Amino acid sequence: MATLLFRKPRADTDPVDTRRAIIDIGSNSIRLVVYDGPPRLPAVLFNEKVMAGLGKSLGETGAIEESSLALARGALARFAMLAREMGVHDLRTVATAAVRDASNGKDLIKAAKAVGLQVETLSGLEEAMASGMGVLSGIPDADGIVGDLGGGSLELVRVVAGAVTDRISFPLGVLRIQAIRAKGHGALDRKVAKMLRESGWLGRGEGLPFYLVGGSWRAVARLDMHLSKFPLPIVHQYVMEPERIARLGRTVSHVSKAKLKSVAGLSSGRIATLGDAQALLTSVLKHLKSTRSVVSAYGLREGLLFSTLSPEARREDPLIAAAREEGDRLGRFPGHGDLLNQWVEPLFDDETPDLRRLRHVSCLLADVGWRANPEFRAERGLDTALHGNWVAIDSTGRAVLAQALFTALGGGQQSPEPLPQLASPDLLRRAQLWGLAIRLGQRISGGAESALRRCSLKLGNARLAVKVAPEDAALYGDSVERRHKTLAEALGVEPELRQ
């Protein structure tokens, strides 16, 4: 028998490069995700799924089809071997609705054990808890209803103030919807209304956002992004209004599978259930009375990781944590970003907390382009901000961050596409000022911490003063003077050197 891979408790003192992995045996797909990096926001080293369709026959036979079991056995054997080859020390294998509900679910658990995997079969409420925690991991200020749509079940979870409160599971997985809709026009809507009413969830989302978890609902969002020509191909925190989602139903019914396969990021395995996922989402939003839907790329798997962290670690800002890790990894001088943020702060003491947070992230990432060809450093900064694997930031925030890095890395005060489509001119102008201030700080210090600590900025009386001690006068060279003048001009004041 293969060596048993098991999950052992993780202490906050474990090294940040410890590799962890989760095998998620869902009703629609089986997936292996391997993580590494800081516990608060580990990076994904590997991600693979097999569309086994374990739950597709549950409604008719109550059992998993043999063909699906065969696919699952192969996937589990491969994933167990890959985890060993990758040096994963903390592997957790979980199963959800299909294995939980199927009469032959134990056959799959037995097959997993044969390749060294210990399967945890999550209850509906445990599944809901993990999904809610996953959303909070990626959107810490989430306040609304989480809806996690799997192949066999739909979990609804209330999240508020960084915590999961109420949660419930319904047998409304996307693989069950076709059979319900086949009973006639309006059958699905009536069933959703009845279930929500009897469970006390009818109208529970009034005035609140609805956070979408699960590949089927992400597929709906991908289609909407394609149709609306949204300029940023990042699904996390993408927003859709109920009216747009309702209209998508007509689109799905009239568009050929060939055209759907051409939609960027839309998994071909999700196309068959796209219409059912859209119809369920429309009905759930209607009866919950939610005002809008917000996509979460984080769900059950991330929630399982998040739940192992200490309360202090959970409260850490995931965007700041990830930016600090990336800045230290790619920058020349680890830790320089935090000091740089403190150095430029006197120029921006009137900013809101949200803007201060984005400025801090800009400073943490200000050196990510130095290894690039000098002609393309600004573009590297732009790409890092727009397409980096960040969470707890929306498309507007990404655009503001991109502008700051583009300017800081020598791109000037222009706003390249698609930034003007994502953020207002005022926000982009503010980010340009951050970039110019960062550029000045990096030049005067050369990135050295001690040099930056011995000089300072002051804005007042129509002057932007750079104060340098007499013994450090040599720091204020020609290139520093030019950047000082550029920043002062952008602020509408005169530059001044103080010694």
C-alpha positions in Angstrom: 0.0 0.0 0.0 1.2 3.6 -0.7 2.5 5.7 2.1 -0.4 7.5 3.8 -0.4 11.2 3.2 -1.9 13.0 6.2 -2.7 16.5 7.4 -0.8 17.7 10.5 -1.6 20.8 12.4 0.1 23.9 11.2 1.7 26.2 13.8 2.1 29.9 13.0 5.9 29.4 13.5 6.2 27.0 10.6 8.4 28.3 7.7 6.6 30.3 5.1 7.9 28.0 2.4 6.2 25.0 3.8 4.1 23.4 1.0 0.5 22.6 1.7 -2.1 21.1 -0.7 -5.8 20.3 -0.9 -7.5 17.7 -3.0 -11.1 18.8 -3.3 -13.4 16.0 -4.4 -16.5 17.9 -5.6 -19.6 16.8 -7.3 -18.5 18.3 -10.7 -14.7 18.3 -10.5 -11.8 16.9 -8.6 -9.0 19.3 -8.1 -5.5 19.4 -6.6 -4.1 22.8 -5.5 -0.6 23.1 -4.1 0.2 26.2 -2.1 3.5 27.8 -0.9 4.4 31.1 0.7 3.1 33.3 3.6 0.3 31.6 5.5 -2.0 34.6 5.2 -2.0 34.5 1.4 0.0 31.5 0.0 0.8 31.4 -3.7 -0.6 28.7 -5.9 2.3 26.5 -7.1 0.1 24.0 -9.0 -3.6 23.7 -9.9 -5.2 20.9 -11.9 -8.8 19.7 -12.1 -10.5 16.7 -13.6 -14.2 17.1 -14.6 -15.3 13.7 -13.2 -19.0 14.6 -12.9 -19.5 12.5 -9.8 -22.9 14.0 -9.1 -24.4 14.0 -12.5 -26.5 10.8 -12.0 -27.4 11.3 -8.3 -30.8 12.7 -9.0 -31.9 9.6 -11.1 -30.0 6.7 -9.5 -28.7 8.0 -6.2 -25.3 6.6 -7.1 -22.1 7.8 -8.8 -21.7 6.3 -12.3 -18.9 3.8 -12.9 -17.4 6.0 -15.6 -17.2 8.9 -13.2 -15.6 6.6 -10.5 -13.0 5.5 -13.0 -12.1 9.1 -13.8 -12.0 9.9 -10.1 -9.7 6.9 -9.3 -7.2 8.0 -12.0 -7.3 11.6 -10.8 -6.7 10.7 -7.2 -3.8 8.4 -8.0 -2.2 11.1 -10.1 -2.8 13.8 -7.5 -1.4 11.7 -4.6 1.7 10.9 -6.6 2.2 14.6 -7.6 1.9 15.7 -4.0 4.6 13.3 -3.0 6.9 14.4 -5.8 6.4 18.1 -4.9 7.4 17.5 -1.3 4.0 18.4 0.1 4.0 17.8 3.8 0.5 18.9 4.7 -2.1 17.4 2.4 -5.8 17.5 3.1 -8.3 15.6 1.0 -12.0 16.6 1.3 -15.2 15.4 -0.3 -18.5 17.2 -0.6 -22.0 16.6 -1.7 -21.6 13.8 -4.2 -19.6 11.5 -2.0 -21.7 12.5 1.0 -25.0 11.7 -0.7 -24.2 8.8 -3.1 -25.0 5.3 -2.1 -21.6 4.2 -3.4 -19.6 7.1 -2.0 -17.7 4.7 0.2 -16.3 3.1 -3.0 -14.5 6.4 -3.8 -13.2 6.8 -0.2 -11.8 3.2 -0.4 -10.1 4.0 -3.8 -8.6 7.1 -2.2 -7.3 5.2 0.7 -5.6 2.7 -1.6 -3.4 5.5 -3.0 -2.6 6.9 0.4 -5.3 9.5 0.8 -7.4 10.0 4.0 -10.7 11.6 2.9 -12.7 13.9 5.1 -16.3 14.0 4.0 -17.6 17.4 4.9 -21.2 17.9 6.0 -23.2 20.6 4.2 -22.7 23.0 7.1 -19.0 22.3 7.2 -18.9 23.0 3.5 -20.8 26.2 4.0 -18.4 27.3 6.8 -15.4 26.7 4.7 -16.8 28.6 1.7 -17.7 31.6 3.9 -14.2 31.6 5.4 -12.7 31.5 1.9 -14.6 34.6 0.9 -13.4 36.4 4.0 -9.9 35.3 3.2 -10.0 37.1 -0.1 -12.5 39.9 0.7 -11.9 40.7 4.4 -14.6 43.4 4.5 -17.3 41.2 2.9 -20.7 41.9 4.4 -23.5 39.9 2.7 -24.5 36.5 1.6 -22.1 33.9 0.2 -23.5 31.5 -2.3 -21.2 28.5 -3.1 -22.6 26.5 -6.0 -21.2 23.0 -6.5 -22.3 20.2 -8.6 -24.5 18.6 -5.9 -25.4 21.4 -3.5 -25.8 25.1 -2.9 -24.5 26.6 0.4 -25.6 30.0 1.6 -23.6 31.7 4.3 -24.0 35.0 6.1 -20.6 36.8 6.5 -20.2 40.1 8.4 -17.5 41.8 10.4 -14.9 39.2 9.5 -17.0 36.2 10.7 -19.4 33.5 9.5 -22.7 33.6 11.2 -25.7 31.7 9.8 -25.2 29.0 7.1 -27.3 26.4 5.3 -27.0 23.8 2.6 -29.6 23.1 -0.1 -29.7 20.2 -2.7 -29.5 22.7 -5.5 -26.2 21.8 -7.1 -25.8 22.8 -10.8 -25.9 19.1 -11.9 -29.4 18.8 -10.3 -30.9 21.9 -12.0 -31.6 20.5 -15.4 -34.0 17.9 -14.0 -35.8 20.6 -12.0 -36.2 22.9 -15.0 -37.5 20.0 -17.1 -40.6 20.0 -14.9 -41.9 23.1 -16.6 -41.6 26.8 -16.9 -41.0 28.4 -13.6 -40.3 25.1 -11.8 -36.9 26.1 -10.6 -38.0 29.6 -9.5 -40.8 28.1 -7.5 -38.5 25.5 -5.9 -35.9 28.1 -4.9 -38.6 30.4 -3.4 -40.1 27.4 -1.4 -36.7 26.3 0.0 -35.7 29.8 1.0 -39.1 30.5 2.6 -39.2 27.3 4.6 -35.6 27.7 5.8 -36.1 31.4 6.8 -33.7 32.7 4.2 -36.3 34.4 2.0 -35.3 38.1 1.6 -32.3 37.7 3.9 -30.0 39.4 1.3 -32.1 42.6 1.0 -29.7 45.5 0.4 -26.6 43.2 0.6 -24.2 41.9 -2.0 -24.2 38.2 -2.9 -20.7 36.7 -3.2 -20.4 34.1 -5.9 -18.2 31.0 -5.2 -17.8 28.0 -7.5 -16.7 27.4 -11.0 -20.2 27.4 -12.5 -20.9 30.9 -11.3 -17.4 32.1 -12.3 -18.2 30.9 -15.8 -21.3 33.1 -15.8 -19.1 36.0 -14.8 -16.6 35.2 -17.5 -19.3 35.3 -20.1 -20.6 38.6 -18.9 -17.0 40.1 -18.9 -16.7 38.9 -22.5 -20.0 40.4 -23.6 -19.4 43.7 -21.9 -15.8 43.9 -23.2 -14.6 44.5 -19.7 -11.0 45.6 -20.0 -9.4 43.6 -17.2 -9.6 39.8 -17.3 -9.6 39.3 -13.5 -12.7 37.6 -12.2 -12.1 38.2 -8.5 -14.4 40.9 -7.2 -16.0 41.4 -10.6 -19.5 42.9 -10.0 -22.7 42.0 -11.8 -26.1 43.5 -11.3 -29.2 41.2 -11.2 -30.6 42.8 -14.4 -27.4 41.9 -16.4 -27.5 38.3 -15.0 -31.1 37.9 -16.0 -30.4 39.0 -19.6 -27.5 36.5 -19.8 -30.1 33.7 -19.9 -31.3 34.8 -23.3 -27.8 35.0 -24.5 -26.8 31.6 -23.4 -29.9 30.0 -25.1 -29.0 31.6 -28.4 -25.2 31.3 -28.6 -23.6 28.2 -30.0 -21.2 26.1 -28.1 -18.5 26.9 -30.6 -18.8 30.6 -29.8 -18.9 29.9 -26.1 -15.7 28.0 -26.3 -14.0 31.1 -27.7 -14.7 33.1 -24.6 -11.5 33.7 -22.7 -11.2 31.9 -19.4 -14.5 30.0 -19.9 -13.8 26.3 -19.2 -15.3 24.1 -21.8 -16.4 21.7 -19.0 -18.7 24.4 -17.7 -20.5 25.2 -20.9 -23.1 22.4 -20.6 -24.3 23.8 -17.3 -23.9 27.5 -18.0 -27.6 28.1 -18.6 -28.6 26.2 -15.4 -26.1 28.1 -13.3 -27.4 31.4 -14.7 -31.0 30.5 -14.1 -30.3 29.5 -10.5 -28.4 32.7 -9.9 -31.2 34.8 -11.2 -33.7 33.1 -9.0 -31.6 33.1 -5.9 -30.8 36.9 -6.3 -34.5 37.6 -6.8 -35.7 35.8 -3.7 -32.8 36.8 -1.4 -33.4 40.4 -2.7 -29.6 40.9 -3.1 -28.6 44.2 -4.8 -25.6 42.9 -6.7 -23.3 39.9 -7.1 -19.6 40.0 -6.4 -17.4 37.2 -7.7 -14.9 35.5 -5.3 -12.1 33.5 -6.7 -11.6 32.2 -3.1 -13.9 29.5 -1.7 -13.8 26.2 0.1 -10.2 25.3 -0.4 -8.9 28.7 0.7 -11.4 28.7 3.6 -9.9 25.4 4.8 -6.5 27.0 4.9 -7.7 30.3 6.4 -9.5 28.4 9.2 -6.2 27.0 10.5 -4.7 30.4 11.1 -4.6 32.2 14.5 -7.1 35.1 15.0 -4.2 37.5 14.7 -3.1 36.1 11.4 -6.6 36.2 10.0 -6.8 39.9 10.7 -3.7 40.6 8.6 -4.5 42.5 5.4 -3.9 40.0 2.6 -3.1 42.6 0.1 -0.4 44.2 2.3 0.9 40.8 3.2 1.2 39.6 -0.4 2.7 43.0 -1.6 5.3 42.9 1.1 6.3 39.3 0.2 6.5 40.2 -3.5 8.4 43.4 -2.8 10.9 41.6 -0.7 11.3 38.8 -3.2 11.7 41.0 -6.3 13.1 44.2 -4.9 16.8 45.1 -4.2 16.4 46.1 -0.6 14.0 44.0 1.6 11.9 46.1 3.9 12.5 49.3 2.0 8.8 49.7 0.9 7.4 50.3 4.4 10.1 53.0 5.1 9.4 54.6 1.7 5.7 54.8 2.5 6.5 56.6 5.8 8.8 59.0 3.9 6.2 60.1 1.3 3.3 60.2 3.8 3.7 64.0 4.8 2.6 64.9 1.3 -0.6 62.9 1.5 -1.9 63.3 5.1 -5.4 64.1 3.9 -6.1 60.8 2.3 -8.8 58.3 3.1 -7.9 54.9 4.7 -8.5 53.2 1.4 -6.2 55.5 -0.5 -3.5 55.2 2.2 -3.7 51.5 1.9 -3.2 51.6 -1.9 -0.3 54.0 -1.5 1.3 51.7 1.0 1.0 48.8 -1.5 2.5 51.0 -4.2 5.5 51.6 -2.0 5.9 47.9 -1.2 5.9 47.1 -4.9 7.9 50.1 -6.1 11.0 48.1 -6.9 9.4 45.1 -8.7 10.6 46.3 -12.1 14.3 46.8 -11.5 15.4 43.5 -13.0 13.5 44.2 -16.3 15.1 45.9 -19.3 15.2 49.6 -18.5 13.0 50.3 -21.5 10.2 48.1 -20.1 10.4 48.7 -16.3 7.2 50.9 -16.4 5.4 48.2 -18.3 6.5 45.6 -15.7 5.0 47.7 -13.0 1.8 48.1 -14.9 1.5 44.4 -15.5 2.3 43.5 -11.9 -0.5 45.7 -10.6 -3.1 44.8 -13.2 -2.5 41.1 -13.5 -0.9 40.1 -10.2 -2.5 37.4 -8.1 -3.9 40.0 -5.6 -7.0 39.8 -3.5 -8.9 42.4 -1.4 -8.6 44.8 -4.3 -11.1 45.6 -7.0 -10.5 46.7 -10.6 -10.4 50.4 -9.7 -7.8 49.7 -7.0 -5.7 47.7 -9.5 -5.8 50.6 -11.9 -4.7 53.1 -9.2 -1.9 50.8 -8.2 -0.8 50.3 -11.8 -0.7 54.1 -12.4 1.5 54.6 -9.3 4.0 51.8 -10.3 4.0 52.9 -14.0 5.0 56.4 -12.9 7.4 55.3 -10.2 9.2 53.1 -12.7 9.7 55.9 -15.3 6.6 55.8 -17.3 5.8 59.5 -16.8 2.5 61.1 -16.0 0.5 59.6 -18.8 -2.3 57.0 -18.1 -1.9 54.0 -20.5 -4.9 51.9 -21.4 -6.9 50.4 -19.8 -6.4 52.6 -16.7 -8.8 55.4 -17.8 -11.5 52.8 -18.3 -11.1 51.5 -14.7 -10.5 54.6 -12.5 -11.4 58.3 -12.5 -9.0 61.0 -13.6 -8.7 62.3 -10.1 -7.7 58.9 -8.7 -5.2 58.4 -11.5 -3.8 61.8 -10.9 -3.4 61.0 -7.2 -1.5 57.8 -8.1 0.8 59.7 -10.4 1.8 61.9 -7.5 2.5 58.8 -5.4 4.7 57.5 -8.2 6.7 60.8 -8.5 7.2 60.9 -4.7 8.3 57.2 -4.7 10.7 58.0 -7.6 12.2 60.8 -5.7 12.7 58.8 -2.5 14.3 55.9 -4.3 16.7 58.2 -6.1 17.8 60.2 -3.1 18.5 57.1 -1.1 19.5 54.7 -3.8 17.3 52.3 -1.9 19.5 52.3 1.2 17.4 52.5 4.4 19.9 54.6 6.4 20.1 57.3 3.8 16.3 57.6 3.5 16.0 57.9 7.3 18.4 60.9 7.3 16.4 63.1 4.9 12.8 64.1 4.8 10.0 65.8 2.8 7.8 68.8 3.9 5.0 70.4 1.9 3.8 73.9 2.9 3.9 77.6 2.1 3.8 76.8 -1.6 7.1 74.9 -1.2 8.1 71.3 -1.4 11.1 71.1 0.8 13.7 68.3 0.8 15.6 68.4 4.1 19.1 67.0 4.1 21.7 67.2 6.9 24.8 69.2 5.9 27.0 66.1 6.2 24.7 64.4 3.7 24.7 67.2 1.1 26.2 65.0 -1.5 23.1 62.9 -1.6 21.3 65.8 -3.3 22.8 65.2 -6.8 21.6 66.4 -10.2 19.3 63.5 -10.8 17.7 64.0 -7.4 17.3 67.7 -8.1 15.5 66.9 -11.4 13.0 64.5 -9.7 12.5 67.0 -6.9 11.5 69.7 -9.5 9.2 67.3 -11.3 7.3 66.4 -8.2 7.1 70.0 -7.1 5.8 71.1 -10.4 3.2 68.3 -10.4 2.0 69.5 -6.9 1.9 73.1 -8.1 4.6 74.4 -5.7 8.3 75.4 -5.8 11.1 73.0 -4.9 13.3 73.9 -2.0 16.5 72.3 -0.5 17.0 72.7 3.2 20.2 71.8 5.0 
